[in-house]
Amino acid sequence: MAGQKMLKFTVVDRDMPEKRPPNLRKQDFNEIYADYARDKAAEQSSRCSQCGVPYCQTHCPLHNNIPDWLRLTAEGRLQEAYEISQATNTFPEICGRICPQDRLCEGNCVIEQSGHGTVTIGSVEKYITDTAFENGWVKPIRPHAERHESVGIIGAGPGGLAAADMLRRQGVQVTVYDRYDRGGGLLTYGIPGFKLEKDIVMQRIAQLEDGGVQFVLNCNVGEDLSFDAIRGKHDAVLITTGVYKTRDLPDSEADGIVNAIDYLTASNRKSFGDDVPEYESGALNAAGKRVVVIGGGDTAMDCLRTAVRQGAESVKCLYRRDRANMPGSQRETANAEEEGVEFIWLAAPQGFEGEPVSGVKVQKMRLGAPDATGRQMPEVIAGADYVEDADLVIKALGFEPEDIPTLWGVPELAVTRWGTIKADFTTGKTSLEGVYAAGDIVRGASLVVWAIRDGRDAATAILDFLGQSATVAAE
């Protein structure tokens, strides 16, 4: 019976959820994709080939059991589908919205390789968990027994929250410390609402709080509270601060040249209804301005599409390589183009004009010989420079780690030559006893799904450590 409901990729075409027209979606920060109806989710799930070696699963950082929950969805067994999905992924409703499925699960789908169009895995994943919340299948965190051990987690982003969830389910006392006034990290303040509406994040924060996770917010470690104080209060500490230091450009201090994280945070705060002076003054507001975003990753796409919604006069993206070599999601690039963004490929900033800024000096590039990673290196085309007019320039060149040992007064915390915390990639164990690290602060700027994976792995290692510590104490 189950087999009859699957393998329909030869007779059923791939069909994404309906996308709102660009002229409508540019007017607000709501998500651009509609939800699947039950029948449509079942239909699209039935396209799965149930292959013997599921590349979708092996190319997912969490190794989600995708074929099984697709089959259950096709059979209408949605609560079971949710339970299978939740077993490996702490936040499937978030990953379903923001994962670059075209580079991960969907991009490696067997039927995609055979020319039939991939299964819409991300949209089904989102549908399953949204349905679970609506029907009360997402149960409160209620440990079978409470434990006396406590863990302090520094950073309330996806890695820290995933670890908090796993530890709390085992009865561990968990306190999460974060510099912001809301939990979620970049999920809350970095990713725009048109990709991830904020009530989706807040409902998970509420679930964690209801389950006994304590949040200490507006807390800058090293200023408001010392790292030693946190370490002294808890049996183990997990560092999941992410990387927030923006990669900079020389001579980019003029008014009107801003960092992507500052720009996106201001916009997201405005969406929450917060008082945002930098937005109201126009410093972090694109309304009526000629906007140039420098960079080609997902953060750049977020800035471009935010500027469109804020009512920019024009929005352009400068990227030093071509479209085929850009790091951002092709799906997000296409969405930006639909919304009126102009991409200027093979173009790099050479400098800036004006105070406040009035233009970007642009060098035209061509792709030359490959570098050590195999990517072609951009080379300057002599005599092809020009000036791109701009009233607001947004630097979206990626993020680097802050100097945590210095900021927190812990020089004995070992870091790599890139400034990331040196930690075991499986357990997250650092050079300090009982201190672990996970997510971007270890691997560098990466994907939310990897942060979730790292947070879950670190939580497992911490549980082992707490168990061993209890054994030693008993002896």
Beta strands, then each sheet from edge to edge (+ up, - down):
strand 1: 150-154
strand 2: 173-177
strand 3: 214-216
strand 4: 236-239
strand 5: 245-246
strand 6: 257-259
strand 7: 290-294
strand 8: 314-318
strand 9: 342-344
strand 10: 347-353
strand 11: 359-370
strand 12: 376-380
strand 13: 386-389
strand 14: 392-395
strand 15: 399-400
strand 16: 435-437
sheet 1: 3+ 2+ 1+ 4+ 16+
sheet 2: 5+ 15-
sheet 3: 6+ 14+ 7+ 8+ 9+
sheet 4: 10+ 11- 12+
sheet 5: 10+ 11- 13+
end
